[in-house]
Amino acid sequence: MFFMKKHIPNTITCCNLICGCIATYCAFHHGHQVAFLFILLGAVFDFFDGMTARALGVSGKLGVELDSLADCVTFGVAPSAMMFTLFNHVAYPELMANEVFFNVMPFTAFIMAAFSALRLAKFNIDERQHTGFIGMPTPANAIFWGALISSSEEWLTSPRFNAFFLFMFMVLACWLLVCEVPMFAFKFKNMSWEDNKIKYIYLIAAVAVLVCSGIMGAAEGFVWQSLCRGVACCIGLYVAMSIVASYLPKKD
């Protein structure tokens, strides 16, 4: 019975990895919406594997390493693959409108996969990240890009948003992954308002954003796109609130 029990969390982690592989395949074949759905599904498996391991009392080093490898695929390679295909369709400004940029720029998307791997490796050895994060979590980064690309590809590939802006936006995301900015995690030692104020405010604001996005989408007949944009806004709000909270005076 114990032999079976100890493999349950790792099986869930492998499901996360499989979701990442499918998301990557879909991204390369221009199925960005399906790719985003599998990134989300991978995030669900990622949430439950650690929880299951702790509940069953079978946490171990193998699970930690496997989890990082799975996350690298689902939250690093998969969104980078989405970015790769986007670079193949994005508008290029006049100074970059030549074969060199056309052929090279798409491959710069995988810089984000490298920074995601670096962020995951740092997380495994950083003793400060037991109750919060230092830098943007890879699932948040992947969900942001998945939501943005799958809902706003037409705008991102229009002349209003060209390859240079996309590249600089990606560089900013890479920096956020490995920066020394503290970002809150949804781990509650207790349920008091005073100790979890920033988390409760964020959750209330995020629900409001998603509800408004759903209502606006239903009214305009674009529920999926509107909800995805709402999700991207929620990730942006999470980063902004984390940065603001890091500058607030800490309670003794």
C-alpha positions in Angstrom: 0.0 0.0 0.0 2.8 2.4 0.9 4.6 1.5 -2.3 1.6 2.7 -4.3 1.0 5.7 -2.1 4.5 7.1 -2.5 4.1 7.2 -6.3 0.9 9.2 -6.4 2.5 12.7 -6.1 5.1 11.8 -8.7 2.4 10.6 -11.1 0.6 13.9 -10.7 3.9 15.7 -11.4 4.3 13.6 -14.6 0.8 14.7 -15.6 2.0 18.2 -15.3 5.0 17.3 -17.6 2.8 15.7 -20.2 0.6 18.8 -20.2 3.7 20.9 -20.9 4.7 18.6 -23.8 1.2 18.8 -25.3 1.1 22.6 -24.8 4.5 22.9 -26.6 3.3 20.8 -29.6 0.1 22.9 -29.8 2.1 26.2 -29.7 4.3 25.1 -32.6 1.2 24.2 -34.6 -0.5 27.6 -34.0 -3.0 26.3 -31.5 -2.3 29.0 -28.9 -5.6 28.7 -27.2 -5.3 24.9 -26.7 -1.7 25.4 -25.6 -2.8 27.9 -22.9 -5.4 25.4 -21.7 -2.8 22.7 -21.2 -0.5 25.2 -19.4 -3.5 25.9 -17.1 -4.1 22.2 -16.6 -0.4 21.7 -15.9 -0.7 24.5 -13.2 -3.5 22.5 -11.6 -1.4 19.4 -11.5 1.5 21.4 -10.2 -0.7 22.8 -7.4 -1.8 19.4 -6.2 1.4 17.3 -6.5 3.1 19.0 -3.5 -0.1 19.2 -1.5 -0.7 15.5 -2.1 2.9 14.6 -1.1 2.5 16.5 2.2 -0.9 15.0 2.9 0.4 11.5 2.3 3.7 12.1 4.1 5.8 11.0 1.2 7.7 14.1 0.3 11.2 13.5 -0.9 14.1 14.8 -3.0 13.0 12.9 -6.0 9.7 14.7 -6.0 11.4 18.1 -5.7 13.7 17.4 -8.7 10.9 15.9 -10.8 8.7 18.9 -10.0 11.3 21.3 -11.2 11.9 19.4 -14.5 8.1 19.3 -15.2 7.7 23.0 -14.4 10.6 23.8 -16.7 8.7 22.2 -19.6 5.2 23.5 -18.8 6.1 26.9 -17.5 9.3 27.5 -19.5 9.4 25.7 -22.8 5.7 25.8 -23.6 5.3 29.6 -23.3 8.6 30.1 -25.1 7.2 28.0 -27.9 4.1 30.3 -28.0 6.4 33.3 -28.2 8.5 31.6 -31.0 5.5 31.3 -33.2 4.4 34.9 -32.3 7.8 36.2 -33.4 7.2 34.6 -36.8 4.0 36.7 -37.3 4.7 39.9 -35.5 5.3 43.1 -37.4 8.9 44.2 -37.7 9.9 47.9 -37.6 11.8 49.3 -40.6 15.2 49.0 -39.0 14.6 45.3 -38.3 12.9 44.4 -41.6 15.6 42.1 -43.0 16.3 38.4 -43.3 18.7 38.4 -40.3 16.1 39.6 -37.9 13.4 37.5 -39.5 15.4 34.3 -39.0 17.1 35.1 -35.6 14.4 36.9 -33.5 12.0 33.9 -33.2 14.8 31.9 -31.4 15.3 34.6 -28.8 12.0 33.4 -27.4 13.8 30.5 -25.7 15.8 32.9 -23.6 12.7 32.9 -21.4 12.9 29.1 -21.1 16.5 29.5 -19.9 15.5 32.1 -17.3 12.6 29.9 -16.1 15.1 27.1 -15.6 17.4 29.4 -13.7 14.5 30.7 -11.6 13.5 27.1 -10.7 17.0 26.1 -9.8 17.4 29.2 -7.5 14.1 28.3 -5.8 15.3 24.8 -4.9 18.4 26.1 -3.1 17.1 29.5 -1.7 16.1 29.1 2.0 14.2 32.4 1.9 11.4 31.0 -0.3 9.6 28.7 2.1 6.8 31.2 2.8 7.0 33.5 -0.2 8.8 34.0 -3.5 11.9 36.0 -4.5 11.2 36.9 -8.1 8.1 36.0 -10.2 7.0 32.3 -10.0 7.3 30.5 -13.3 3.6 29.4 -13.3 2.5 33.1 -13.1 4.8 34.1 -15.9 3.6 31.2 -18.2 0.0 31.9 -17.4 0.5 35.6 -18.2 2.0 34.9 -21.6 -0.4 32.1 -22.4 -3.4 34.3 -21.6 -2.0 37.3 -23.4 -1.0 35.5 -26.6 -4.1 33.3 -26.9 -6.4 36.2 -26.5 -4.6 39.1 -28.1 -2.5 37.6 -30.9 -4.1 39.9 -33.5 -3.1 43.0 -31.6 0.3 41.7 -30.7 1.1 41.0 -34.4 -0.2 44.3 -35.6 2.1 47.3 -36.5 1.0 48.9 -33.2 3.0 46.3 -31.3 6.2 45.3 -33.2 9.0 42.8 -32.7 11.2 45.2 -30.8 8.5 45.9 -28.2 7.8 42.2 -27.9 11.4 41.4 -27.3 11.8 44.1 -24.6 8.6 42.9 -23.0 10.1 39.4 -22.9 13.3 40.7 -21.4 11.3 42.4 -18.6 9.6 39.1 -17.9 13.0 37.3 -17.8 14.3 39.9 -15.3 11.2 39.5 -13.1 11.8 35.7 -12.9 15.2 36.1 -11.3 15.1 39.5 -9.6 15.4 40.0 -5.9 11.9 41.4 -5.5 9.8 39.6 -2.8 6.5 38.3 -4.1 3.8 36.9 -1.9 2.7 33.3 -2.0 -0.8 32.0 -1.1 0.4 30.2 2.0 -1.7 31.0 5.1 -0.3 30.4 8.6 -3.7 31.7 9.9 -6.8 33.3 8.3 -6.6 36.7 10.1 -7.0 39.9 8.0 -4.0 41.6 9.6 -1.5 38.9 8.7 -2.8 38.3 5.2 -4.1 41.7 4.2 -2.2 41.9 0.9 -3.4 38.4 -0.1 -7.0 39.1 0.7 -7.0 42.5 -1.1 -5.4 40.8 -4.2 -8.0 37.9 -4.2 -10.9 40.4 -4.0 -9.4 42.5 -6.8 -8.7 39.5 -8.9 -12.2 38.1 -8.6 -13.6 41.6 -9.4 -11.4 41.7 -12.6 -12.5 38.3 -13.7 -16.2 38.9 -13.1 -16.0 42.2 -15.0 -14.1 40.5 -17.8 -16.7 37.7 -18.0 -19.6 40.2 -18.1 -18.0 42.4 -20.7 -17.1 39.3 -22.8 -20.6 38.0 -22.6 -22.0 41.3 -23.7 -19.6 41.5 -26.7 -19.7 37.8 -27.6 -16.0 37.2 -26.8 -16.1 35.5 -23.5 -12.9 33.5 -23.9 -10.8 36.4 -25.1 -12.1 38.7 -22.4 -11.5 36.2 -19.6 -8.0 35.5 -20.9 -7.2 39.2 -20.9 -8.7 39.4 -17.3 -6.3 36.6 -16.3 -3.3 38.5 -17.8 -4.4 41.6 -15.9 -4.6 39.6 -12.7 -1.0 38.4 -13.1 0.1 42.0 -13.8 -1.8 43.1 -10.7 0.0 40.3 -8.6 3.4 41.6 -9.7 2.5 45.2 -9.1 1.0 44.5 -5.6 4.1 42.4 -4.7 6.4 45.2 -5.7 4.4 47.8 -3.7 4.2 45.5 -0.7 7.9 45.0 -0.7 8.4 48.7 0.0 5.9 48.9 2.8 7.2 48.9 6.3 7.3 45.4 7.8 5.5 44.6 11.0 7.8 43.6 13.9 
